[in-house]
Amino acid sequence: MSTLVTGAFGCIGAWVLRGLLAAGERPVAFDLGDDPWRVRMIAGPDAIDRFVLMRGDIADREAIARLQKDGRLDSRELT
């Protein structure tokens, strides 16, 4: 099971990604942005290779549901 981090390229999201990566997880980063500069700055230049990136809007329920259908998330995370 993977952890979904919404707003992953924001300040809080980048720190959450750093913590999950440090714990050995492979989180799913979900964000509208396309430049993970903050994640690189906080978690290191190789951080991008250690998480799954999905672009989208958290307000788009179908986009979130597609993550589960693609097998990237456990359905319990979508409740």
C-alpha positions as CSV (number, residue, x, y, z in Angstrom):
1,M,0.0,0.0,0.0
2,S,1.3,3.5,-0.9
3,T,0.6,6.8,0.9
4,L,-1.0,9.5,-1.2
5,V,0.4,12.9,-0.6
6,T,-1.8,15.7,-2.0
7,G,-0.2,19.0,-2.6
8,A,3.1,17.2,-2.7
9,F,5.1,20.1,-4.2
10,G,3.9,22.6,-1.5
11,C,5.8,23.3,1.7
12,I,4.0,20.8,3.9
13,G,3.7,18.2,1.2
14,A,7.4,18.3,0.4
15,W,8.3,17.7,4.1
16,V,5.7,14.8,4.3
17,L,7.4,13.2,1.2
18,R,10.8,13.6,2.8
19,G,9.6,11.8,6.0
20,L,8.0,9.0,4.0
21,L,11.0,8.5,1.8
22,A,13.3,8.5,4.9
23,A,11.0,5.7,6.3
24,G,11.7,3.7,3.1
25,E,8.2,4.1,1.6
26,R,7.4,4.8,-2.0
27,P,4.6,7.4,-1.8
28,V,2.4,8.7,-4.5
29,A,2.8,12.5,-5.0
30,F,-0.3,14.2,-6.3
31,D,-0.1,17.8,-7.4
32,L,-1.1,20.3,-10.0
33,G,2.4,21.6,-10.4
34,D,5.1,20.1,-12.6
35,D,8.2,21.4,-10.9
36,P,9.3,19.5,-7.8
37,W,12.1,22.0,-7.0
38,R,11.0,22.2,-3.3
39,V,11.0,18.4,-3.0
40,R,14.5,18.3,-4.4
41,M,15.7,21.0,-2.0
42,I,14.2,19.3,1.1
43,A,14.5,15.6,0.3
44,G,17.6,15.6,-2.0
45,P,18.2,15.6,-5.8
46,D,17.4,11.9,-6.1
47,A,14.1,12.1,-4.3
48,I,12.2,12.3,-7.6
49,D,13.3,8.8,-8.5
50,R,11.9,7.4,-5.2
51,F,8.2,8.4,-5.5
52,V,5.4,8.0,-8.0
53,L,4.3,11.3,-9.5
54,M,0.7,11.9,-10.6
55,R,-0.5,15.3,-11.8
56,G,-4.0,16.3,-11.0
57,D,-6.4,18.4,-8.9
58,I,-7.5,17.1,-5.6
59,A,-11.0,18.5,-6.4
60,D,-11.2,16.1,-9.3
61,R,-12.8,13.0,-7.7
62,E,-12.5,10.9,-10.9
63,A,-8.7,11.6,-11.0
64,I,-8.4,10.3,-7.4
65,A,-10.5,7.3,-8.2
66,R,-8.2,6.5,-11.2
67,L,-5.3,6.3,-8.9
68,Q,-7.0,3.4,-7.1
69,K,-8.1,1.7,-10.3
70,D,-4.5,1.9,-11.6
71,G,-3.5,-0.1,-8.5
72,R,-1.4,2.8,-7.1
73,L,-3.5,3.1,-3.9
74,D,-5.4,0.9,-1.6
75,S,-9.1,1.7,-1.8
76,R,-9.2,2.2,2.0
77,E,-7.2,5.4,1.4
78,L,-10.0,6.9,-0.6
79,T,-12.7,7.0,2.1
